[in-house]
């Protein structure tokens, strides 16, 4: 039986970040909160900036360093992640487990906190009725298993191999999407499409192209008929990424209800409500099992190609100009403003020739398929890692 010691004995110290709300700035340092920690990763892309003065003040008592472990203390209690790169952010309402720069200690602690037994210890100690939280006193007293160093090293090596493959796929997905977005911008925003040098331009429009409206090439919120009697996949807002086309299928649930938005593979989902729209939540639908389609949040605008191709629809939705137009269309009370599909329909659109549209699809389709394949690999890798994780943490599996 392994020895268990308190977290404040295992770590150099267990601290917390600020509980104040520093004033946002246009640039500077990011402020990471619990909502930026999910599935063992820290994503500061949607965190707001704070001044250098506030950053120094917060880090004066809670300096985040490489191989430390962060964990949400409020709201989504128990979401944790290891700091793999030297950070340049401060933390708010987040616990900081100082691991003294030891990758081994940090990774073991991170895996333990993500394991069922670690989550069980935290869930049993949460307080609060409307909003759950863990106090610093409770976190310092968390029991941490300490096996022999050789076992800890081998277990961390095995689990890290899965994570490294997942991260490598994520990096490749990011590069692939950036490449196809650049190609879209070059062809359809900068109008440097194949043969543009020899194409006459009349009144700013290349010959053969037509200036119209988005509703000519995109169907907004198309009708999708779903059988009432069957269980359907349900896609929540949390399944959408702020910076990638990927839908997180692990967030999918099932429902017998037909309420909400309805969509099929190849559609584009655009978050219409603040702040999800401003943050960039957009997705290319893939992974829906039924040909009929799926249901999702009522806060989605569904966009379907009817005159171009599905890849161009998604890439258009990712452009800064389109997103700003969607933001400008928002109406409603503060904090609940929503983009209006009827206004988006009327936006001008320069429709390329069928030849250019088909040519672009030939470039884009294999990239989209590669991205989907790598995402499916990541789902399988995470499932395999998560099955193995509790066995290693509990010492049930030999290494």
C-alpha positions in Angstrom: 0.0 0.0 0.0 1.4 3.4 -1.0 2.0 6.1 1.5 -0.3 9.1 1.3 1.0 12.5 2.3 -0.7 15.9 2.4 -0.4 18.1 -0.7 1.5 20.8 1.3 4.0 18.1 2.2 4.3 16.8 -1.3 4.6 20.3 -2.8 7.0 23.1 -1.9 3.8 25.1 -1.2 0.1 25.2 -2.1 -1.1 28.8 -2.7 -3.9 30.5 -4.5 -4.1 33.3 -7.0 -5.8 36.6 -6.6 -9.5 36.8 -5.8 -9.7 40.4 -6.9 -10.7 41.5 -10.4 -7.9 43.5 -12.0 -9.0 46.0 -14.6 -8.7 44.7 -18.2 -6.2 46.3 -20.5 -5.7 46.2 -24.3 -2.3 44.4 -24.0 0.1 43.2 -21.3 -0.2 39.9 -19.5 -3.0 37.4 -19.5 -5.1 36.6 -16.4 -6.0 32.9 -16.3 -9.0 31.7 -14.3 -10.6 28.3 -13.7 -12.6 28.5 -17.0 -9.3 28.4 -18.9 -8.3 25.1 -17.4 -10.0 22.1 -19.0 -9.2 18.5 -19.9 -5.7 18.7 -18.5 -4.8 21.8 -20.6 -4.4 25.5 -20.0 -5.9 27.6 -22.8 -5.3 31.4 -22.2 -6.5 32.4 -25.7 -9.8 33.9 -24.3 -8.2 35.3 -21.1 -8.2 39.1 -20.9 -5.1 41.2 -20.5 -4.0 43.0 -17.3 -1.4 45.6 -16.7 2.2 44.9 -15.8 1.6 46.4 -12.3 -1.3 44.0 -11.6 0.7 41.1 -13.0 3.7 41.9 -10.7 1.4 42.3 -7.7 -0.4 39.0 -8.2 2.8 37.1 -8.9 4.4 38.6 -5.8 2.5 36.0 -3.8 1.6 33.4 -6.5 4.3 33.2 -9.1 3.5 30.5 -11.7 6.5 28.5 -12.9 7.1 25.6 -15.3 6.0 22.2 -13.9 3.7 23.8 -11.3 0.1 22.5 -11.3 -2.9 24.7 -11.6 -6.4 23.8 -10.4 -9.7 25.6 -10.5 -11.0 26.4 -7.0 -14.4 27.9 -7.9 -17.2 26.9 -10.3 -15.6 24.0 -12.4 -13.9 22.8 -9.3 -11.1 20.2 -9.8 -10.1 21.0 -13.4 -6.3 20.8 -13.3 -3.3 21.0 -15.6 0.4 21.1 -15.5 2.3 24.2 -16.6 4.5 22.7 -19.4 6.0 25.9 -20.8 7.5 28.9 -18.9 4.3 31.0 -18.4 3.6 34.7 -18.8 0.3 35.0 -17.0 -1.2 35.5 -13.6 -4.0 33.5 -12.0 -7.3 34.3 -10.3 -9.5 31.8 -8.3 -7.0 29.1 -9.2 -4.9 26.9 -6.8 -1.2 26.8 -7.4 0.7 23.6 -6.4 4.4 24.6 -6.4 6.5 21.6 -7.5 9.9 23.2 -7.3 10.6 22.9 -11.0 10.4 19.1 -10.9 8.7 17.7 -14.0 8.2 14.3 -12.4 6.5 15.7 -9.3 4.3 18.0 -11.4 3.2 15.4 -13.9 2.5 12.8 -11.2 0.4 15.3 -9.2 -1.4 16.4 -12.4 -2.3 12.8 -13.3 -3.4 12.1 -9.8 -5.7 15.1 -9.6 -7.3 14.0 -13.0 -7.8 10.4 -11.8 -11.1 9.2 -10.4 -9.6 8.8 -6.9 -8.2 12.3 -7.0 -11.5 13.7 -8.2 -13.3 11.8 -5.6 -11.3 13.4 -2.8 -12.1 16.8 -4.2 -15.8 16.2 -4.9 -16.2 15.0 -1.3 -14.8 18.2 0.1 -16.6 20.8 -2.0 -18.5 23.5 -0.3 -21.2 26.0 -1.4 -24.8 25.6 -2.5 -25.1 27.9 -5.5 -21.4 27.8 -6.5 -19.1 25.0 -5.5 -15.6 25.8 -4.2 -12.6 24.3 -2.4 -10.8 26.3 0.2 -7.0 26.6 0.4 -7.1 24.7 3.7 -8.8 21.8 2.1 -6.4 21.8 -0.9 -3.4 21.7 1.4 -4.8 18.7 3.1 -5.5 16.7 -0.1 -4.0 13.2 0.3 -1.4 12.5 -2.5 -0.1 9.0 -3.1 3.7 8.6 -3.2 4.9 5.3 -4.8 8.5 4.4 -5.3 10.3 6.8 -7.5 11.0 4.1 -10.2 7.2 3.3 -10.5 6.3 7.0 -10.6 8.9 7.6 -13.4 7.6 4.7 -15.5 3.9 5.6 -15.0 4.5 9.2 -15.9 6.5 8.1 -18.9 3.6 5.9 -20.2 0.9 8.5 -19.6 3.1 11.3 -21.0 3.6 9.3 -24.2 -0.2 9.5 -24.9 -0.3 13.2 -24.1 2.7 13.9 -26.3 1.0 12.2 -29.3 -2.2 14.2 -28.6 -0.3 17.5 -28.4 1.5 16.7 -31.6 -1.7 16.0 -33.4 -3.2 19.3 -32.0 -0.2 21.2 -33.3 -0.6 19.6 -36.7 -4.3 20.4 -36.7 -3.5 24.0 -36.0 -1.0 24.3 -38.8 -3.3 22.6 -41.3 -6.2 25.0 -40.4 -3.9 28.0 -40.6 -2.7 26.9 -44.0 -6.2 26.5 -45.5 -7.3 29.8 -43.9 -4.4 31.5 -45.6 -5.3 29.9 -48.9 -8.9 31.1 -48.6 -7.8 34.7 -47.8 -5.4 34.7 -50.7 -8.0 33.5 -53.2 -11.2 35.1 -52.0 -10.2 38.2 -50.0 -7.0 39.3 -51.7 -8.4 38.0 -55.0 -5.1 36.3 -55.9 -6.7 33.2 -57.2 -5.1 30.9 -59.9 -5.1 32.9 -63.2 -5.9 36.2 -61.6 -3.2 37.9 -63.5 -4.9 37.2 -66.8 -8.5 37.8 -65.6 -10.0 41.1 -66.6 -11.5 43.2 -63.7 -14.6 45.3 -64.4 -15.8 47.6 -61.7 -13.7 45.8 -59.1 -15.2 42.4 -60.0 -13.1 39.7 -61.8 -14.6 38.5 -65.1 -17.0 35.6 -64.5 -17.5 36.4 -60.8 -20.8 37.8 -59.5 -21.5 40.3 -56.8 -24.5 39.2 -54.8 -25.5 38.5 -51.2 -24.6 35.8 -48.8 -28.1 34.3 -49.0 -27.4 33.5 -52.6 -24.7 31.0 -51.6 -25.5 30.1 -48.0 -28.6 28.8 -46.4 -29.0 30.1 -42.9 -30.7 27.8 -40.3 -31.8 25.3 -42.9 -34.7 23.0 -42.2 -33.6 19.6 -40.9 -36.3 16.9 -40.3 -35.4 14.6 -37.4 -37.3 11.5 -36.3 -39.1 12.2 -33.0 -38.9 8.7 -31.7 -35.1 8.2 -31.9 -32.3 9.3 -29.6 -30.2 12.0 -31.2 -26.8 13.4 -30.6 -26.9 16.8 -28.8 -24.1 19.3 -29.3 -23.7 22.0 -26.5 -21.9 25.3 -26.8 -19.0 23.9 -24.9 -18.2 21.5 -27.8 -17.2 24.5 -30.0 -13.7 25.8 -30.1 -12.7 29.4 -30.2 -9.8 28.8 -32.6 -10.4 25.6 -34.5 -13.0 23.9 -36.7 -13.0 20.8 -34.4 -16.2 19.8 -32.6 -15.4 18.1 -29.3 -17.4 14.9 -29.7 -16.6 14.0 -26.1 -19.0 16.9 -25.1 -21.9 15.4 -27.1 -24.8 14.0 -25.2 -28.1 12.3 -26.4 -31.6 13.5 -26.3 -35.0 12.5 -27.6 -36.1 16.1 -28.0 -36.1 17.9 -31.3 -35.8 21.4 -29.8 -32.9 23.6 -30.5 -30.8 24.1 -33.7 -30.6 21.2 -36.2 -27.7 20.5 -38.5 -25.8 17.8 -40.4 -22.2 16.9 -41.3 -20.7 19.6 -43.4 -22.7 22.5 -41.9 -21.0 25.4 -40.1 -22.1 26.3 -36.6 -21.7 30.0 -35.5 -22.2 31.0 -31.9 -24.6 34.0 -32.0 -24.6 35.0 -28.4 -22.2 37.3 -26.5 -19.4 36.6 -25.5 -19.2 33.3 -27.4 -19.4 35.1 -30.8 -16.7 37.6 -29.9 -14.5 34.8 -28.6 -14.7 33.0 -31.9 -16.8 29.9 -31.2 -17.3 28.4 -34.6 -17.2 24.8 -35.9 -17.3 22.7 -39.0 -19.8 19.9 -38.3 -18.2 16.4 -38.4 -18.7 13.3 -36.3 -22.5 13.3 -36.4 -23.4 9.6 -36.6 -26.9 9.8 -38.2 -27.4 11.0 -41.8 -30.5 12.7 -40.5 -28.4 15.1 -38.4 -28.2 16.2 -34.8 -29.6 18.9 -32.5 -27.7 21.6 -30.5 -27.8 24.8 -28.6 -30.5 27.4 -29.5 -27.6 29.9 -29.6 -26.2 28.5 -32.9 -26.6 30.0 -36.3 -26.4 27.1 -38.8 -24.8 27.9 -42.1 -25.1 25.5 -45.1 -23.6 25.8 -48.6 -26.0 26.1 -51.4 -23.9 27.7 -54.1 -20.3 27.3 -53.2 -18.9 24.4 -51.0 -19.0 23.6 -47.3 -15.3 24.4 -46.8 -15.7 27.9 -48.1 -18.7 28.5 -45.8 -16.7 27.6 -42.7 -13.6 29.6 -43.8 -15.8 32.6 -44.5 -17.2 32.4 -41.0 -13.7 32.5 -39.6 -12.7 35.7 -41.4 -12.4 38.9 -39.3 -14.7 40.8 -41.6 -17.5 38.3 -41.3 -17.2 38.0 -37.6 -17.2 41.8 -37.2 -20.3 42.0 -39.3 -22.0 39.4 -37.1 -21.0 41.3 -34.0 -22.4 44.5 -35.6 -25.7 42.8 -36.2 -26.2 41.9 -32.5 -29.3 43.1 -30.7 -30.7 42.6 -27.3 -30.0 43.7 -23.7 -26.5 43.9 -22.3 -25.0 40.5 -21.7 -27.6 38.7 -23.8 -27.0 40.2 -27.2 -27.3 37.9 -30.2 -26.3 38.1 -33.9 -29.1 38.3 -36.4 -29.2 35.7 -39.2 -31.5 37.9 -41.2 -28.9 40.7 -41.3 -26.1 38.3 -42.2 -28.1 37.1 -45.2 -27.9 40.5 -46.8 -24.1 40.9 -46.5 -22.5 41.4 -49.9 -20.6 38.4 -51.3 -18.4 38.1 -54.4 -19.2 34.7 -55.9 -16.4 33.1 -57.8 -16.7 31.0 -60.9 -17.7 27.4 -60.6 -14.2 26.5 -61.9 -12.5 28.4 -59.1 -15.0 27.0 -56.5 -14.3 23.4 -57.5 -10.5 24.0 -57.7 -10.5 25.3 -54.1 -12.6 22.4 -52.9 -9.9 20.1 -54.4 -7.3 21.8 -52.2 -9.4 22.2 -49.1 -11.1 18.8 -48.9 -8.0 16.7 -48.1 -6.9 19.2 -45.5 -10.3 19.1 -43.7 -10.2 15.3 -43.9 -6.7 15.2 -42.4 -7.9 17.4 -39.5 -10.8 15.2 -38.8 -8.7 12.1 -38.9 -6.2 13.5 -36.5 -9.0 14.6 -34.2 -10.5 11.1 -34.2 -7.0 9.8 -33.4 -6.9 12.1 -30.4 -10.3 10.9 -29.2 -9.1 7.3 -29.2 -5.8 8.3 -27.5 -7.6 10.2 -24.7 -9.9 7.2 -24.2 -7.0 4.8 -24.0 -5.1 7.1 -21.6 -8.1 7.6 -19.4 -8.7 3.9 -19.1 -5.1 3.4 -18.1 -4.8 6.4 -15.8 -6.7 5.1 -12.7 -4.9 1.7 -12.9 -1.5 3.3 -12.8 -2.4 5.9 -10.1 -3.9 3.1 -7.9 -1.0 0.8 -8.5 -3.3 -1.8 -10.1 -1.2 -2.1 -13.2 2.5 -3.1 -13.4 4.9 -0.8 -15.3 
